[in-house]
């Protein structure tokens, strides 16, 4: 019954779509589950990399800290995401910290067993390669944003990115941000300050480029924000 439960948990993940019964059985045999409460750490930066994780539900913040203890948010992950994205086929440590920001259900696979699975199942290995390619492309775009855009523009690009990854389309103009982020968290995503974020969000509200609904959720006008960049 336990294996059947894991199989049911794995079914919604795009990574496991179209896998054969033999492939799914092989994955289920090496998988386990964990439930963690908000504010729990899944792993800490520089600990030996031991597992690859899939988020069934909940939310996880990936972040690093510098020598002064300042936080830099690398990513905010939600259901359907796999992490970490580094460390396959090489002995290494976790490159960042992973903190549960909403109660989470995880499927985990020991990294050495996952690598063995990929060696013997080329179709699954190709999916991982494509996923890593997408992450590299995303990181390249973020680097270009940092180099080519001022802080005001970086904040706009951040809101657009969050709307696409954590939002739900209301109509052809508006997207509601389903996850909530503090101004400090937004600042930590782009290496800015809380005060700058607060000031910029106020400006964007005055220009009717973002709103806040009755639930306190941010409403983002993606196309209008794009026009603000030109």
N, CA, C and O of each residue as an XYZ file, in Angstrom:
920
protein
N       0.833     -1.204      0.000
C       0.000      0.000      0.000
C       0.868      1.256      0.000
O       0.529      2.250     -0.641
N       1.985      1.208      0.717
C       2.870      2.367      0.796
C       3.393      2.740     -0.588
O       3.435      3.918     -0.943
N       3.793      1.730     -1.374
C       4.298      1.985     -2.724
C       3.200      2.562     -3.607
O       3.467      3.422     -4.446
N       1.978      2.101     -3.427
C       0.870      2.623     -4.221
C       0.610      4.092     -3.884
O       0.285      4.889     -4.764
N       0.756      4.446     -2.602
C       0.580      5.839     -2.196
C       1.635      6.727     -2.841
O       1.320      7.813     -3.327
N       2.887      6.273     -2.847
C       3.957      7.050     -3.480
C       3.688      7.209     -4.966
O       3.880      8.289     -5.524
N       3.245      6.142     -5.605
C       2.947      6.199     -7.039
C       1.863      7.229     -7.318
O       1.951      7.976     -8.292
N       0.828      7.274     -6.461
C      -0.246      8.239     -6.631
C       0.266      9.671     -6.442
O      -0.173     10.593     -7.130
N       1.199      9.842     -5.501
C       1.778     11.165     -5.282
C       2.611     11.615     -6.474
O       2.642     12.802     -6.797
N       3.285     10.678     -7.127
C       4.172     11.010     -8.238
C       3.418     11.310     -9.532
O       3.943     12.006    -10.401
N       2.209     10.801     -9.671
C       1.482     10.907    -10.942
C       1.312     12.345    -11.439
O       1.439     12.570    -12.643
N       1.027     13.350    -10.562
C       0.799     14.710    -11.091
C       2.046     15.399    -11.645
O       1.918     16.378    -12.380
N       3.242     14.920    -11.318
C       4.460     15.595    -11.744
C       4.676     15.431    -13.239
O       4.587     14.330    -13.781
N       4.962     16.555    -13.897
C       5.209     16.500    -15.340
C       6.414     15.621    -15.656
O       6.477     15.001    -16.718
N       7.372     15.569    -14.726
C       8.574     14.763    -14.944
C       8.226     13.293    -15.162
O       8.923     12.594    -15.898
N       7.151     12.820    -14.527
C       6.805     11.402    -14.599
C       5.718     11.097    -15.621
O       5.290      9.951    -15.760
N       5.265     12.147    -16.348
C       4.260     11.927    -17.381
C       4.837     11.025    -18.481
O       6.004     11.147    -18.852
N       4.019     10.144    -18.980
C       4.361      9.258    -20.108
C       5.453      8.245    -19.780
O       6.004      7.620    -20.687
N       5.772      8.076    -18.510
C       6.715      7.020    -18.150
C       6.025      5.663    -18.242
O       4.828      5.539    -17.983
N       6.793      4.662    -18.610
C       6.249      3.310    -18.693
C       6.014      2.773    -17.286
O       6.527      3.320    -16.310
N       5.233      1.694    -17.189
C       4.996      1.064    -15.886
C       6.316      0.593    -15.271
O       6.511      0.678    -14.058
N       7.215      0.098    -16.119
C       8.512     -0.379    -15.611
C       9.322      0.773    -15.029
O       9.955      0.626    -13.984
N       9.302      1.920    -15.707
C      10.024      3.087    -15.213
C       9.417      3.596    -13.906
O      10.142      3.923    -12.967
N       8.087      3.663    -13.847
C       7.423      4.138    -12.631
C       7.683      3.202    -11.458
O       7.912      3.655    -10.337
N       7.647      1.905    -11.713
C       7.911      0.941    -10.640
C       9.328      1.105    -10.112
O       9.566      0.999     -8.909
N      10.271      1.365    -11.018
C      11.667      1.550    -10.607
C      11.823      2.800     -9.743
O      12.581      2.794     -8.773
N      11.097      3.888    -10.100
C      11.138      5.116     -9.310
C      10.498      4.911     -7.941
O      11.050      5.321     -6.920
N       9.336      4.278     -7.929
C       8.612      4.053     -6.667
C       9.465      3.241     -5.694
O       9.457      3.496     -4.490
N      10.195      2.269     -6.221
C      11.015      1.402     -5.374
C      12.113      2.157     -4.627
O      12.565      1.699     -3.577
N      12.551      3.304     -5.150
C      13.654      4.028     -4.507
C      13.192      5.340     -3.858
O      14.017      6.127     -3.395
N      11.863      5.576     -3.824
C      11.329      6.841     -3.322
C      10.782      6.719     -1.908
O      10.381      5.642     -1.467
N      10.778      7.843     -1.215
C      10.158      7.950      0.100
C       9.428      9.273      0.198
O       9.527     10.099     -0.709
N       8.694      9.494      1.285
C       7.951     10.747      1.463
C       8.287     11.380      2.816
O       8.627     10.696      3.781
N       8.181     12.693      2.849
C       8.371     13.454      4.086
C       7.342     14.572      4.132
O       7.019     15.174      3.108
N       6.829     14.846      5.328
C       5.983     16.015      5.559
C       6.712     16.921      6.542
O       7.138     16.477      7.608
N       6.855     18.191      6.180
C       7.560     19.129      7.042
C       6.710     20.380      7.247
O       6.010     20.831      6.341
N       6.788     20.925      8.455
C       6.013     22.111      8.801
C       6.746     23.374      8.374
O       7.956     23.364      8.147
N       5.997     24.450      8.272
C       6.559     25.760      7.935
C       7.710     26.095      8.882
O       7.657     25.802     10.077
N       8.746     26.711      8.326
C       9.955     27.149      9.040
C      10.941     26.017      9.321
O      11.942     26.226     10.006
N      10.663     24.802      8.790
C      11.621     23.704      8.910
C      12.640     23.787      7.777
O      12.296     24.176      6.661
N      13.866     23.432      8.050
C      14.877     23.335      7.007
C      14.931     21.908      6.457
O      14.951     20.938      7.216
N      14.953     21.797      5.144
C      15.091     20.489      4.502
C      16.560     20.103      4.462
O      16.920     18.959      4.741
N      17.399     21.058      4.114
C      18.850     20.880      4.182
C      19.493     22.252      4.317
O      18.865     23.283      4.076
N      20.757     22.235      4.709
C      21.507     23.473      4.892
C      22.645     23.544      3.878
O      23.173     22.527      3.428
N      22.995     24.758      3.542
C      24.092     25.010      2.614
C      25.360     24.305      3.071
O      25.724     24.371      4.245
N      26.036     23.629      2.141
C      27.316     22.936      2.341
C      27.195     21.585      3.029
O      28.207     20.919      3.243
N      25.972     21.157      3.386
C      25.803     19.782      3.845
C      25.985     18.837      2.653
O      25.703     19.223      1.518
N      26.449     17.613      2.889
C      26.607     16.660      1.775
C      25.283     16.427      1.062
O      24.258     16.189      1.701
N      25.309     16.496     -0.251
C      24.099     16.296     -1.043
C      23.698     14.831     -0.970
O      24.459     13.955     -1.379
N      22.509     14.564     -0.452
C      22.092     13.182     -0.247
C      20.826     12.803     -1.005
O      20.672     11.649     -1.405
N      19.908     13.762     -1.211
C      18.628     13.444     -1.844
C      18.270     14.443     -2.929
O      18.717     15.590     -2.903
N      17.467     14.003     -3.876
C      16.772     14.903     -4.788
C      15.313     14.899     -4.350
O      14.779     13.856     -3.975
N      14.664     16.071     -4.397
C      13.314     16.223     -3.856
C      12.332     16.671     -4.936
O      12.690     17.413     -5.851
N      11.088     16.207     -4.810
C       9.976     16.663     -5.622
C       8.912     17.198     -4.666
O       8.570     16.539     -3.685
N       8.387     18.396     -4.950
C       7.386     19.001     -4.071
C       5.992     18.596     -4.532
O       5.565     18.954     -5.629
N       5.285     17.847     -3.689
C       3.906     17.462     -3.996
C       2.952     18.606     -3.672
O       2.074     18.928     -4.473
N       3.120     19.218     -2.508
C       2.377     20.440     -2.174
C       3.203     21.271     -1.207
O       4.166     20.785     -0.614
N       2.813     22.538     -1.058
C       3.560     23.439     -0.195
C       4.531     24.308     -0.979
O       4.484     24.370     -2.208
N       5.409     24.976     -0.247
C       6.341     25.919     -0.863
C       7.683     25.887     -0.136
O       7.736     25.735      1.085
N       8.758     26.032     -0.897
C      10.117     25.958     -0.356
C      10.932     27.137     -0.864
O      10.901     27.462     -2.050
N      11.654     27.768      0.038
C      12.549     28.870     -0.337
C      13.986     28.365     -0.375
O      14.479     27.787      0.594
N      14.646     28.588     -1.497
C      16.060     28.262     -1.633
C      16.844     29.562     -1.484
O      16.617     30.516     -2.228
N      17.758     29.601     -0.530
C      18.482     30.849     -0.287
C      19.906     30.569      0.173
O      20.228     29.487      0.664
N      20.742     31.578     -0.003
C      22.125     31.546      0.448
C      22.359     32.717      1.400
O      21.616     33.699      1.384
N      23.382     32.607      2.217
C      23.760     33.728      3.079
C      25.237     34.026      2.871
O      26.046     33.120      2.671
N      25.580     35.327      2.922
C      26.979     35.704      2.768
C      27.661     35.743      4.132
O      27.050     35.390      5.140
N      28.909     36.165      4.171
C      29.683     36.151      5.419
C      29.097     37.090      6.458
O      29.322     36.900      7.653
N      28.348     38.099      6.029
C      27.714     39.037      6.960
C      26.320     38.576      7.384
O      25.636     39.254      8.150
N      25.909     37.412      6.874
C      24.603     36.881      7.235
C      23.461     37.420      6.392
O      22.297     37.145      6.684
N      23.774     38.190      5.343
C      22.728     38.727      4.479
C      22.179     37.629      3.574
O      22.933     36.842      3.001
N      20.864     37.590      3.459
C      20.202     36.534      2.697
C      20.029     36.916      1.238
O      19.670     38.049      0.916
N      20.288     35.961      0.364
C      20.012     36.112     -1.069
C      19.102     34.969     -1.490
O      19.513     33.809     -1.470
N      17.881     35.284     -1.868
C      16.933     34.249     -2.281
C      17.245     33.811     -3.702
O      17.248     34.621     -4.629
N      17.507     32.525     -3.860
C      17.831     31.963     -5.172
C      16.563     31.607     -5.938
O      16.465     31.840     -7.142
N      15.590     31.039     -5.221
C      14.358     30.610     -5.892
C      13.270     30.357     -4.868
O      13.554     30.063     -3.706
N      12.038     30.472     -5.297
C      10.873     30.069     -4.513
C      10.208     28.939     -5.287
O       9.730     29.141     -6.403
N      10.177     27.749     -4.694
C       9.688     26.565     -5.392
C       8.310     26.171     -4.877
O       7.988     26.377     -3.707
N       7.505     25.605     -5.762
C       6.143     25.219     -5.419
C       5.877     23.799     -5.901
O       6.777     23.115     -6.389
N       4.627     23.367     -5.758
C       4.269     21.999     -6.149
C       4.648     21.724     -7.602
O       4.458     22.559     -8.486
N       5.191     20.527     -7.817
C       5.609     20.129     -9.155
C       7.074     20.357     -9.439
O       7.596     19.879    -10.446
N       7.758     21.097     -8.543
C       9.166     21.414     -8.778
C      10.088     20.329     -8.219
O       9.783     19.661     -7.230
N      11.220     20.188     -8.893
C      12.305     19.298     -8.474
C      13.462     20.160     -7.991
O      13.723     21.226     -8.549
N      14.157     19.700     -6.956
C      15.347     20.417     -6.490
C      16.227     19.460     -5.679
O      15.726     18.427     -5.234
N      17.517     19.757     -5.466
C      18.263     20.863     -6.073
C      18.532     20.574     -7.545
O      18.340     19.451     -8.011
N      18.978     21.599     -8.274
C      19.225     21.438     -9.705
C      20.698     21.232    -10.017
O      21.073     21.044    -11.175
N      21.531     21.267     -8.988
C      22.966     21.041     -9.167
C      23.382     19.772     -8.442
O      22.727     19.345     -7.491
N      24.471     19.177     -8.894
C      25.042     18.064     -8.150
C      24.863     16.698     -8.764
O      25.397     15.717     -8.248
N      24.119     16.609     -9.862
C      23.961     15.302    -10.488
C      25.304     14.811    -11.033
O      26.062     15.566    -11.643
N      25.572     13.540    -10.798
C      26.753     12.854    -11.349
C      28.078     13.441    -10.845
O      29.103     13.279    -11.507
N      28.083     14.102     -9.719
C      29.333     14.562     -9.125
C      29.130     14.675     -7.621
O      28.073     15.095     -7.151
N      30.159     14.294     -6.879
C      30.081     14.379     -5.427
C      30.227     15.835     -5.014
O      31.240     16.475     -5.297
N      29.207     16.349     -4.342
C      29.225     17.754     -3.970
C      28.346     17.963     -2.753
O      27.795     17.013     -2.197
N      28.220     19.221     -2.343
C      27.364     19.578     -1.222
C      26.164     20.372     -1.719
O      26.145     20.840     -2.857
N      25.169     20.519     -0.859
C      24.033     21.349     -1.233
C      24.519     22.778     -1.430
O      25.211     23.312     -0.564
N      24.170     23.415     -2.555
C      24.695     24.751     -2.861
C      24.006     25.875     -2.112
O      24.464     27.017     -2.154
N      22.898     25.566     -1.418
C      22.133     26.607     -0.729
C      21.299     25.961      0.371
O      21.305     24.741      0.537
N      20.582     26.796      1.119
C      19.665     26.313      2.148
C      18.273     26.129      1.554
O      17.895     26.838      0.622
N      17.513     25.180      2.091
C      16.132     24.962      1.651
C      15.217     25.065      2.862
O      15.269     24.225      3.761
N      14.373     26.102      2.885
C      13.490     26.381      4.020
C      12.037     26.213      3.600
O      11.635     26.722      2.553
N      11.251     25.511      4.396
C       9.822     25.338      4.132
C       9.098     26.630      4.502
O       9.141     27.059      5.655
N       8.432     27.251      3.528
C       7.689     28.482      3.800
C       6.183     28.249      3.864
O       5.448     29.111      4.346
N       5.719     27.105      3.391
C       4.347     26.632      3.584
C       4.445     25.128      3.814
O       5.202     24.447      3.122
N       3.682     24.596      4.786
C       3.736     23.161      5.081
C       3.854     22.370      3.779
O       3.134     22.628      2.814
N       4.767     21.410      3.770
C       5.125     20.785      2.504
C       5.080     19.260      2.598
O       5.386     18.676      3.637
N       4.692     18.631      1.486
C       4.816     17.183      1.309
C       5.849     16.949      0.219
O       5.711     17.448     -0.898
N       6.875     16.192      0.548
C       7.985     15.946     -0.365
C       8.079     14.475     -0.719
O       7.838     13.606      0.119
N       8.431     14.202     -1.964
C       8.907     12.874     -2.349
C      10.414     13.006     -2.517
O      10.888     13.896     -3.223
N      11.159     12.132     -1.877
C      12.618     12.225     -1.973
C      13.192     10.913     -2.509
O      12.647      9.831     -2.289
N      14.312     11.052     -3.218
C      15.025      9.899     -3.757
C      16.505     10.087     -3.445
O      17.064     11.133     -3.775
N      17.154      9.112     -2.823
C      18.605      9.228     -2.597
C      19.314      9.514     -3.916
O      19.055      8.850     -4.920
N      20.201     10.494     -3.916
C      20.790     10.987     -5.152
C      21.528      9.892     -5.914
O      21.467      9.857     -7.143
N      22.231      8.990     -5.206
C      22.986      7.950     -5.910
C      22.048      6.958     -6.600
O      22.373      6.426     -7.661
N      20.880      6.710     -5.992
C      19.907      5.811     -6.624
C      19.225      6.488     -7.807
O      18.921      5.840     -8.809
N      18.983      7.799     -7.689
C      18.390      8.543     -8.797
C      19.347      8.579     -9.990
O      18.919      8.452    -11.138
N      20.632      8.751     -9.717
C      21.625      8.745    -10.796
C      21.675      7.385    -11.475
O      21.760      7.306    -12.700
N      21.623      6.310    -10.685
C      21.612      4.960    -11.272
C      20.377      4.771    -12.158
O      20.451      4.168    -13.229
N      19.242      5.298    -11.691
C      18.011      5.217    -12.489
C      18.187      5.941    -13.819
O      17.782      5.427    -14.861
N      18.784      7.126    -13.792
C      18.969      7.901    -15.023
C      19.920      7.200    -15.986
O      19.720      7.249    -17.200
N      20.958      6.544    -15.451
C      21.901      5.814    -16.298
C      21.201      4.696    -17.071
O      21.557      4.405    -18.213
N      20.218      4.081    -16.450
C      19.565      2.919    -17.065
C      18.249      3.262    -17.761
O      17.617      2.393    -18.363
N      17.833      4.541    -17.678
C      16.566      4.959    -18.306
C      16.808      6.266    -19.071
O      16.586      7.353    -18.538
N      17.264      6.150    -20.318
C      17.653      7.336    -21.115
C      16.553      8.374    -21.295
O      16.845      9.569    -21.332
N      15.305      7.953    -21.408
C      14.228      8.933    -21.603
C      14.115      9.847    -20.391
O      13.929     11.056    -20.533
N      14.227      9.272    -19.206
C      14.174     10.077    -17.987
C      15.395     10.991    -17.894
O      15.286     12.135    -17.453
N      16.551     10.486    -18.309
C      17.769     11.300    -18.297
C      17.619     12.507    -19.211
O      18.083     13.595    -18.872
N      16.977     12.334    -20.368
C      16.754     13.453    -21.284
C      15.839     14.499    -20.658
O      16.020     15.695    -20.883
N      14.860     14.058    -19.874
C      13.979     15.011    -19.199
C      14.769     15.858    -18.206
O      14.544     17.063    -18.097
N      15.688     15.230    -17.487
C      16.512     15.965    -16.530
C      17.394     16.963    -17.261
O      17.553     18.099    -16.815
N      17.968     16.545    -18.379
C      18.825     17.444    -19.170
C      18.027     18.652    -19.643
O      18.520     19.778    -19.581
N      16.793     18.432    -20.119
C      15.960     19.555    -20.569
C      15.622     20.473    -19.398
O      15.644     21.696    -19.538
N      15.309     19.883    -18.240
C      14.975     20.680    -17.065
C      16.162     21.534    -16.639
O      16.004     22.716    -16.334
N      17.354     20.935    -16.616
C      18.552     21.691    -16.246
C      18.843     22.780    -17.275
O      19.311     23.863    -16.923
N      18.568     22.493    -18.539
C      18.747     23.505    -19.575
C      17.832     24.696    -19.355
O      18.246     25.841    -19.536
N      16.581     24.433    -18.963
C      15.639     25.516    -18.668
C      16.137     26.361    -17.497
O      16.014     27.585    -17.516
N      16.699     25.706    -16.476
C      17.199     26.436    -15.307
C      18.401     27.309    -15.679
O      18.527     28.439    -15.208
N      19.273     26.775    -16.524
C      20.427     27.566    -16.979
C      19.954     28.785    -17.759
O      20.491     29.879    -17.586
N      18.951     28.604    -18.618
C      18.398     29.712    -19.388
C      17.802     30.770    -18.467
O      17.979     31.967    -18.692
N      17.090     30.321    -17.421
C      16.489     31.247    -16.458
C      17.567     32.038    -15.719
O      17.442     33.250    -15.543
N      18.627     31.349    -15.286
C      19.711     32.031    -14.585
C      20.420     33.027    -15.493
O      20.822     34.100    -15.044
N      20.575     32.679    -16.771
C      21.193     33.591    -17.730
C      20.348     34.853    -17.879
O      20.882     35.960    -17.935
N      19.021     34.682    -17.944
C      18.130     35.835    -18.055
C      18.234     36.725    -16.821
O      18.231     37.951    -16.927
N      18.325     36.100    -15.659
C      18.428     36.891    -14.420
C      19.737     37.674    -14.377
O      19.768     38.819    -13.925
N      20.806     37.058    -14.846
C      22.096     37.746    -14.885
C      22.028     38.942    -15.827
O      22.545     40.015    -15.515
N      21.389     38.755    -16.977
C      21.236     39.856    -17.923
C      20.397     40.986    -17.321
O      20.688     42.162    -17.539
N      19.351     40.625    -16.562
C      18.538     41.644    -15.901
C      19.391     42.480    -14.953
O      19.257     43.702    -14.887
N      20.270     41.798    -14.219
C      21.120     42.487    -13.249
C      22.090     43.428    -13.944
O      22.370     44.516    -13.442
N      22.604     43.015    -15.095
C      23.619     43.799    -15.804
C      23.000     44.931    -16.618
O      23.528     46.043    -16.641
N      21.878     44.650    -17.286
C      21.351     45.570    -18.283
C      20.246     46.494    -17.777
O      19.877     47.438    -18.475
N      19.707     46.246    -16.574
C      18.563     47.019    -16.111
C      18.848     47.674    -14.760
O      19.579     47.134    -13.931
N      18.250     48.852    -14.562
C      18.366     49.508    -13.259
C      17.438     48.836    -12.255
O      16.677     47.937    -12.611
N      17.501     49.273    -11.003
C      16.740     48.604     -9.935
C      15.243     48.651    -10.187
O      14.549     47.655     -9.977
N      14.736     49.791    -10.633
C      13.295     49.926    -10.925
C      12.868     48.879    -11.947
O      11.842     48.220    -11.778
N      13.650     48.730    -12.997
C      13.331     47.761    -14.043
C      13.487     46.332    -13.539
O      12.709     45.456    -13.915
N      14.482     46.088    -12.693
C      14.661     44.742    -12.126
C      13.463     44.332    -11.282
O      13.064     43.168    -11.297
N      12.886     45.277    -10.546
C      11.708     44.979     -9.723
C      10.520     44.638    -10.615
O       9.765     43.712    -10.318
N      10.352     45.381    -11.703
C       9.276     45.087    -12.649
C       9.456     43.687    -13.243
O       8.500     42.916    -13.323
N      10.667     43.368    -13.652
C      10.939     42.051    -14.229
C      10.718     40.940    -13.202
O      10.255     39.853    -13.548
N      11.050     41.217    -11.942
C      10.809     40.242    -10.876
C       9.314     39.983    -10.718
O       8.896     38.829    -10.611
N       8.502     41.042    -10.701
C       7.056     40.877    -10.549
C       6.465     40.095    -11.718
O       5.580     39.262    -11.525
N       6.947     40.359    -12.919
C       6.478     39.609    -14.087
C       6.833     38.134    -13.948
O       6.011     37.260    -14.224
N       8.066     37.864    -13.518
C       8.510     36.480    -13.356
C       7.686     35.757    -12.286
O       7.301     34.603    -12.478
N       7.415     36.425    -11.163
C       6.632     35.810    -10.091
C       5.184     35.592    -10.528
O       4.561     34.597    -10.159
N       4.652     36.533    -11.319
C       3.279     36.375    -11.814
C       3.153     35.135    -12.683
O       2.151     34.423    -12.625
N       4.181     34.881    -13.492
C       4.148     33.722    -14.385
C       4.345     32.405    -13.635
O       3.755     31.386    -13.994
N       5.180     32.432    -12.585
C       5.492     31.180    -11.876
C       4.589     30.931    -10.671
O       4.394     29.779    -10.280
N       4.033     31.988    -10.073
C       3.227     31.841     -8.858
C       1.856     32.504     -8.979
O       1.169     32.701     -7.977
N       1.459     32.845    -10.200
C       0.203     33.555    -10.381
C      -0.863     32.752    -11.101
O      -0.610     31.685    -11.660
N      -2.062     33.307    -11.064
C      -3.204     32.711    -11.771
C      -3.876     33.813    -12.570
O      -4.167     34.887    -12.044
N      -4.119     33.540    -13.844
C      -4.728     34.525    -14.737
C      -6.181     34.761    -14.333
O      -6.969     33.821    -14.234
N      -6.527     36.035    -14.100
C      -7.912     36.402    -13.791
C      -8.665     36.693    -15.089
O      -9.762     36.181    -15.310
N      -8.068     37.512    -15.933
C      -8.611     37.812    -17.252
C      -7.427     38.114    -18.166
O      -6.284     37.835    -17.803
N      -7.685     38.684    -19.351
C      -6.604     38.888    -20.315
C      -5.612     39.954    -19.856
O      -4.543     40.090    -20.451
N      -5.949     40.728    -18.792
C      -5.061     41.782    -18.324
C      -4.421     41.479    -16.974
O      -3.264     41.827    -16.737
N      -5.171     40.834    -16.098
C      -4.757     40.736    -14.697
C      -4.361     39.315    -14.294
O      -4.979     38.332    -14.701
N      -3.308     39.249    -13.479
C      -2.856     37.989    -12.882
C      -2.758     38.182    -11.382
O      -2.151     39.147    -10.918
N      -3.351     37.271    -10.615
C      -3.271     37.359     -9.153
C      -2.100     36.516     -8.673
O      -1.933     35.375     -9.105
N      -1.293     37.072     -7.784
C      -0.151     36.367     -7.225
C      -0.647     35.509     -6.066
O      -1.073     36.041     -5.041
N      -0.597     34.187     -6.219
C      -1.156     33.276     -5.231
C      -0.265     33.126     -4.002
O      -0.753     32.821     -2.914
N       1.030     33.338     -4.170
C       1.958     33.289     -3.040
C       2.208     34.708     -2.549
O       2.257     35.655     -3.335
N       2.366     34.837     -1.239
C       2.642     36.161     -0.682
C       4.125     36.273     -0.336
O       4.732     35.330      0.173
N       4.695     37.440     -0.621
C       6.099     37.700     -0.347
C       6.219     39.034      0.374
O       5.582     40.015     -0.010
N       7.032     39.069      1.415
C       7.274     40.326      2.102
C       8.169     41.203      1.231
O       8.828     40.718      0.312
N       8.183     42.493      1.534
C       9.066     43.399      0.796
C      10.524     42.997      0.976
O      11.330     43.146      0.057
N      10.866     42.484      2.164
C      12.240     42.055      2.392
C      12.581     40.847      1.531
O      13.690     40.756      1.004
N      11.639     39.918      1.382
C      11.881     38.752      0.534
C      12.045     39.165     -0.925
O      12.913     38.645     -1.626
N      11.221     40.091     -1.381
C      11.368     40.583     -2.752
C      12.729     41.243     -2.930
O      13.386     41.066     -3.956
N      13.145     42.002     -1.926
C      14.457     42.648     -1.987
C      15.570     41.616     -2.057
O      16.527     41.778     -2.814
N      15.445     40.549     -1.261
C      16.479     39.520     -1.224
C      16.571     38.730     -2.532
O      17.583     38.080     -2.795
N      15.528     38.785     -3.341
C      15.550     38.064     -4.613
C      16.420     38.765     -5.649
O      16.948     38.121     -6.556
N      16.573     40.092     -5.519
C      17.334     40.825     -6.530
C      18.501     41.600     -5.920
O      19.159     42.374     -6.616
N      18.763     41.400     -4.629
C      19.882     42.094     -4.005
C      19.633     43.574     -3.813
O      20.551     44.384     -3.944
N      18.384     43.940     -3.499
C      18.032     45.329     -3.267
C      17.724     45.525     -1.781
O      18.093     44.690     -0.955
N      17.051     46.624     -1.441
C      16.687     46.894     -0.052
C      15.176     46.903      0.103
O      14.443     47.134     -0.859
N      14.718     46.651      1.319
C      13.275     46.655      1.594
C      12.668     48.025      1.284
O      11.559     48.115      0.757
N      13.401     49.085      1.615
C      12.900     50.438      1.386
C      12.704     50.718     -0.108
O      11.720     51.341     -0.509
N      13.651     50.251     -0.919
C      13.543     50.451     -2.367
C      12.341     49.698     -2.932
O      11.615     50.220     -3.778
N      12.140     48.476     -2.463
C      10.983     47.689     -2.903
C       9.695     48.399     -2.527
O       8.799     48.544     -3.359
N       9.594     48.844     -1.278
C       8.384     49.521     -0.801
C       8.090     50.772     -1.617
O       6.945     51.015     -2.000
N       9.111     51.554     -1.878
C       8.943     52.787     -2.642
C       8.508     52.487     -4.086
O       7.636     53.165     -4.631
N       9.114     51.479     -4.689
C       8.791     51.133     -6.073
C       7.379     50.560     -6.183
O       6.657     50.886     -7.125
N       6.979     49.722     -5.248
C       5.624     49.170     -5.280
C       4.587     50.277     -5.147
O       3.538     50.227     -5.789
N       4.871     51.269     -4.323
C       3.956     52.417     -4.190
C       3.836     53.159     -5.514
O       2.742     53.564     -5.905
N       4.958     53.336     -6.203
C       4.935     54.006     -7.508
C       4.109     53.216     -8.511
O       3.330     53.788     -9.275
N       4.285     51.883     -8.506
C       3.563     51.031     -9.453
C       2.064     51.029     -9.163
O       1.255     50.940    -10.087
N       1.689     51.125     -7.890
C       0.264     51.196     -7.531
C      -0.338     52.508     -8.012
O      -1.464     52.528     -8.508
N       0.404     53.607     -7.871
C      -0.083     54.910     -8.324
C      -0.275     54.932     -9.830
O      -1.133     55.649    -10.346
N       0.522     54.149    -10.527
C       0.408     54.069    -11.987
C      -0.599     52.998    -12.419
O      -0.778     52.768    -13.615
N      -1.258     52.338    -11.454
C      -2.242     51.288    -11.719
C      -1.649     50.129    -12.504
O      -2.298     49.546    -13.372
N      -0.395     49.807    -12.177
C       0.273     48.662    -12.792
C       0.174     47.425    -11.911
O       0.298     46.298    -12.390
N      -0.048     47.644    -10.625
C      -0.340     46.564     -9.678
C      -1.450     47.036     -8.746
O      -1.672     48.237     -8.591
N      -2.142     46.088     -8.130
C      -3.182     46.382     -7.150
C      -3.097     45.356     -6.030
O      -2.344     44.386     -6.121
N      -3.869     45.573     -4.979
C      -4.026     44.585     -3.913
C      -5.505     44.302     -3.754
O      -6.300     45.230     -3.601
N      -5.889     43.021     -3.787
C      -7.311     42.694     -3.654
C      -7.721     42.601     -2.185
O      -6.918     42.851     -1.287
N      -8.990     42.236     -1.956
C      -9.528     42.198     -0.588
C      -8.864     41.135      0.279
O      -8.934     41.204      1.506
N      -8.214     40.143     -0.352
C      -7.505     39.106      0.401
C      -6.056     39.486      0.682
O      -5.319     38.726      1.311
N      -5.657     40.650      0.221
C      -4.277     41.072      0.409
C      -3.338     40.532     -0.648
O      -2.122     40.680     -0.530
N      -3.889     39.900     -1.692
C      -3.070     39.355     -2.770
C      -2.744     40.441     -3.792
O      -3.552     41.332     -4.051
N      -1.562     40.351     -4.360
C      -1.156     41.329     -5.357
C      -1.741     40.969     -6.719
O      -1.664     39.822     -7.158
N      -2.324     41.964     -7.379
C      -2.824     41.813     -8.742
C      -1.822     42.497     -9.668
O      -1.489     43.666     -9.474
N      -1.347     41.772    -10.668
C      -0.283     42.271    -11.534
C      -0.785     42.389    -12.972
O      -1.366     41.450    -13.516
N      -0.555     43.548    -13.577
C      -0.891     43.782    -14.976
C       0.385     43.538    -15.793
O       1.177     44.456    -16.007
N       0.570     42.311    -16.239
C       1.839     41.909    -16.860
C       2.145     42.741    -18.100
O       3.245     43.281    -18.223
N       1.193     42.853    -19.017
C       1.468     43.551    -20.278
C       1.747     45.038    -20.039
O       2.596     45.627    -20.708
N       1.040     45.635    -19.094
C       1.280     47.053    -18.784
C       2.652     47.231    -18.159
O       3.333     48.220    -18.432
N       3.070     46.275    -17.314
C       4.413     46.340    -16.724
C       5.478     46.217    -17.812
O       6.505     46.894    -17.754
N       5.242     45.367    -18.791
C       6.197     45.220    -19.893
C       6.355     46.549    -20.631
O       7.461     46.930    -21.016
N       5.234     47.246    -20.823
C       5.278     48.533    -21.523
C       6.075     49.559    -20.717
O       6.686     50.461    -21.290
N       6.070     49.423    -19.398
C       6.799     50.338    -18.528
C       8.312     50.219    -18.732
O       9.063     51.133    -18.389
N       8.749     49.105    -19.283
C      10.185     48.874    -19.485
C      10.719     49.598    -20.712
O      11.935     49.687    -20.885
N       9.847     50.116    -21.567
C      10.292     50.711    -22.822
C       9.991     52.216    -22.845
O      10.295     52.892    -23.828
